[in-house]
Every structure is written in C-alpha cells, then in structure tokens.
Amino acid sequence: MTSPETSHSDAERDAAPQFVLPLVIRIEKAAPPARTDSLETAARAVLVLLSDERAAAEGGEWYEAVRDWQDARIRKVVRRARGAEWRRAEALPGVTVTGERAELRVFPPVPLDGWPKDLARLQVSGTELEDPDPPAAPDPARPVLWLSPEVGMSAGKAMAQAGHGAQLAWWELPEAEREKWRASGFALAVRTPDAARWAELTESGLPVVRDAGFTEIAPGSCTVVADHPALREPGGPGTIGTSR
C-alpha cells in the first residue's frame, strides 16, 4: 500500500486544502496523567481513528475528511481540557481513548480555520507533564515509537509527533499486520533512546518523522522513529514522512 506521504509531492500537499487532526487530552488539576502514558494514549488514539470504519471505509461519515487531511500536510494539534471543557469536548463527534490514567479524545480532521467552537477555545500551549518514575524498558515484541533525545518538545508537541510516528507505521504495514495490531488494542510503547541508539535508529530504514517546522522546532528535525516488529524484518518497508 502506498501512503499519501509518498504518493504526493511536497508542492501538491502544500497546494491542497489544509486540515488538522484535533486531539484533546483531559488534564484535571488534582490528578494530571503521566507524560509517557499520555504520549502512548495519543499515538493509540490516532490509530483508533484511522482504523475506525467511519474514517477507513469509503462512504463513511469521516472518510472524506480523513482522505483530504492525508492528501495535505499531516497536521495534528493537541489541546487540553478539564471539567466542563472536557464534557463539552466529549459531546462532539470523535473517539475517547484511555491509557493507564490518561484520557484523550480524537476528532475527525477539520479545516485549519474551521475548528468547532468548543475546541477552538481550548489552550494549546503550556501543557507540561511528568513521569513519576522512569518508564521501564519496552517489550521487544511490542511496537516502539522512539522519541529523539536531541529535540526538546512540550508534552503536546510530543503527543502529536508520537501520533504521526504511529500513523507512518500504520501506512507501511500490510493488512494482516494491521489486523494483529488492532486486535492487541494497538499495544505500543513510547521511549527515548540514548544518542548512540538514536543514530542507529535513524539509519535503520524504519519510518522516520521529520518535522515541517510550523511550531517549536526547526524544519527537518527528526523527531520519531516508528519501530514496529513487522517493519524490522529483512526487506521490510521504510518511509520518511513530514508532519506538523
């Protein structure tokens, strides 16, 4: 299967109408989620949306919006909500995905200047989350989204980038592997390797996210390597994508 990132040139994607995938994470003052849990939940939420029949099946309620979004730049924006803000977000069409404690809702893509009112009013900056303890080493049999140790990102930016890495892996997988991943509940881990391991990963042929530089970091920065076991096999596919 050919992904939109590899079937359209940069000029074609820039000329197309631009859409954004909204994600809203619930952050209550008294009990904010851990950073790694939030990143993993955001990545899973993107996969849940992509595999939803409303998005994946021609004629589905979200099919055209997802298609048009993928034909342009693959932008994702994470905003935060709590209390009444979260309840209003939950009332809009979308899917809520939960992690260990994280709770995040993903919505079908919207035009850059066409956010629903109850999402447009939510804040996008200043979201900082921490892990109470360093995350354990990932299961080698589980897909891992490796975050760059060289690029500092806010929690919201890192969630968007993790989601893009998951999307690149999804595009590269054959249908049988997609079904296995879906059946697992899209099990995955998000971790940060040391500098030496990161250098190996970026040269491995696995899907690499290169940021377009719209926010926070320099254009072309490598932010995520999507390490799915099915893509590690000899002759397995690899691609390079550009994200928001």
C-alpha positions in Angstrom: 0.0 0.0 0.0 1.3 3.5 -0.9 1.0 6.1 1.7 -0.2 9.7 1.0 3.2 10.9 2.2 5.0 9.1 -0.6 2.3 9.4 -3.4 2.1 13.2 -3.3 4.9 15.7 -3.7 5.5 18.5 -1.1 4.2 21.0 -3.6 1.0 19.0 -4.1 0.4 18.7 -0.4 1.0 22.4 0.2 -1.4 23.3 -2.6 -4.2 21.1 -1.3 -6.7 22.5 1.3 -5.1 22.1 4.7 -6.7 20.2 7.6 -5.7 19.4 11.1 -6.5 16.4 13.3 -7.6 17.7 16.8 -6.7 15.8 19.9 -7.8 16.9 23.4 -6.3 15.4 26.5 -8.0 15.6 29.8 -5.8 17.2 32.5 -7.6 17.8 35.8 -5.6 19.9 38.2 -5.7 17.4 41.0 -4.7 14.3 39.0 -2.8 15.0 35.8 -1.7 12.0 33.7 1.9 10.9 33.4 3.8 12.1 30.3 4.6 8.7 28.8 1.1 7.4 29.4 -0.2 10.5 27.6 2.1 10.1 24.7 1.2 6.4 24.3 -2.5 7.2 24.5 -2.2 9.9 21.9 -0.5 7.5 19.5 -3.1 4.9 20.1 -5.9 7.4 19.5 -4.6 8.2 16.1 -4.6 4.6 15.2 -8.1 4.1 16.6 -9.3 6.9 14.4 -7.5 5.7 11.2 -9.0 2.2 11.7 -12.5 3.3 12.5 -15.0 2.3 9.8 -16.3 5.9 9.7 -12.8 7.0 8.6 -11.5 4.0 6.7 -14.5 2.8 4.7 -15.4 4.8 1.6 -18.8 6.4 2.3 -18.1 6.5 6.0 -19.0 9.6 8.0 -15.4 10.8 8.3 -13.9 9.2 5.2 -13.7 12.4 3.1 -12.3 14.5 5.9 -9.6 11.9 6.7 -8.8 11.5 3.0 -8.4 15.2 2.4 -6.3 15.6 5.6 -3.9 12.9 4.5 -3.6 14.4 1.0 -2.3 17.6 2.5 0.2 18.2 5.4 -0.4 15.7 8.2 -1.0 18.3 10.9 -2.1 17.3 14.5 -2.7 19.7 17.3 -3.1 18.6 21.0 -5.1 20.8 23.3 -6.1 20.3 27.0 -9.4 20.4 28.8 -10.8 19.8 32.2 -14.2 19.9 33.9 -16.9 21.5 31.8 -14.4 21.9 28.9 -13.9 18.2 28.8 -17.6 17.4 29.0 -18.3 19.8 26.0 -15.5 18.1 24.0 -16.9 14.7 24.8 -20.2 15.8 23.3 -18.6 16.4 19.9 -18.2 13.6 17.3 -15.0 11.7 18.0 -13.5 8.8 19.9 -12.2 8.7 23.5 -9.2 6.5 24.2 -7.8 5.8 27.6 -4.4 4.7 28.9 -3.3 3.8 32.4 -4.7 7.1 33.7 -4.6 9.3 30.6 -7.9 10.1 28.8 -7.8 11.6 25.4 -10.4 12.3 22.7 -9.5 12.4 19.0 -11.8 14.1 16.5 -12.2 13.8 12.7 -10.0 16.3 10.8 -11.2 19.9 10.5 -10.0 22.8 8.3 -7.2 24.8 9.8 -9.5 27.8 10.3 -12.7 25.7 11.0 -12.3 24.4 14.5 -15.5 23.7 16.4 -16.1 26.5 18.9 -15.8 24.2 21.9 -12.4 23.0 20.7 -11.1 26.4 19.4 -11.4 27.9 22.9 -9.1 25.3 24.5 -5.5 26.1 25.2 -2.7 24.6 23.1 0.4 25.8 24.9 1.8 25.3 28.4 1.0 21.6 28.7 3.8 20.1 30.7 3.5 16.6 32.2 6.0 14.4 34.1 6.6 10.8 34.7 6.7 9.9 38.4 9.3 7.2 37.7 11.4 6.5 34.6 9.5 4.2 32.3 10.6 0.6 32.1 12.4 -0.8 29.1 9.9 -1.7 26.4 8.9 -5.2 25.5 11.0 -6.1 22.4 7.9 -7.7 20.8 5.9 -4.5 21.1 5.9 -1.6 18.6 8.0 1.3 20.0 7.9 4.9 19.0 11.3 6.3 19.7 11.5 10.0 20.5 14.6 12.0 19.6 16.9 12.6 22.6 18.2 15.7 20.7 15.0 17.7 20.3 13.2 19.2 23.2 9.4 19.2 22.9 6.5 20.2 25.0 4.1 17.4 26.0 1.5 18.5 23.5 4.1 18.6 20.7 5.5 15.2 21.7 2.0 13.7 21.7 1.4 15.0 18.1 4.7 13.6 17.0 4.1 10.2 18.6 0.8 10.1 16.8 2.5 10.9 13.5 5.0 8.1 14.1 2.2 5.6 14.7 0.5 6.8 11.5 3.6 6.2 9.4 3.9 2.7 10.8 0.3 2.1 10.1 0.7 3.1 6.4 3.6 0.8 5.9 2.0 -2.3 7.4 0.2 -5.0 5.3 -3.4 -5.6 6.2 -2.7 -8.7 8.2 -0.3 -6.9 10.4 -2.7 -4.1 10.8 -5.4 -6.5 12.0 -3.0 -8.1 14.5 -2.1 -4.6 15.9 -5.8 -3.7 16.1 -6.6 -6.9 17.9 -4.0 -6.1 20.5 -5.7 -2.7 21.2 -2.8 -1.0 19.4 -0.3 -2.0 22.1 2.8 0.2 21.8 5.4 2.0 23.9 6.9 5.5 23.6 10.5 5.8 24.8 13.6 8.0 24.4 16.8 6.2 23.4 20.4 7.3 24.1 22.2 9.2 21.4 24.0 6.2 20.0 20.9 4.1 19.7 19.1 7.1 18.2 21.7 7.4 15.5 21.3 3.7 14.7 17.5 4.0 14.5 17.5 7.0 12.1 19.7 5.0 9.7 17.7 1.7 10.1 15.2 2.2 7.3 12.3 2.3 9.7 9.8 5.1 9.3 11.1 8.5 10.4 9.1 11.6 11.3 10.8 14.8 10.0 9.0 17.9 11.4 7.8 20.6 9.0 8.8 23.3 11.5 5.5 25.0 11.9 5.9 25.0 15.8 8.6 24.7 18.4 11.4 23.1 16.5 13.5 23.6 13.3 12.2 22.3 9.9 13.5 18.9 9.0 14.2 17.8 12.6 13.9 14.1 13.1 11.5 13.6 16.0 10.3 10.0 16.0 11.3 6.6 14.6 8.5 4.1 14.3 9.9 0.7 15.3 7.2 -1.9 14.6 8.4 -5.5 14.7 6.9 -6.3 11.3 9.0 -3.5 9.8 12.2 -4.8 11.3 12.2 -7.9 9.1 14.7 -8.2 6.2 13.3 -6.4 3.3 10.6 -4.7 5.4 9.4 -1.3 4.2 10.6 2.1 5.4 9.5 5.6 4.6 10.2 9.2 5.6 7.3 11.4 6.4 6.9 15.1 7.2 4.5 16.2 9.9 3.2 19.3 11.6 
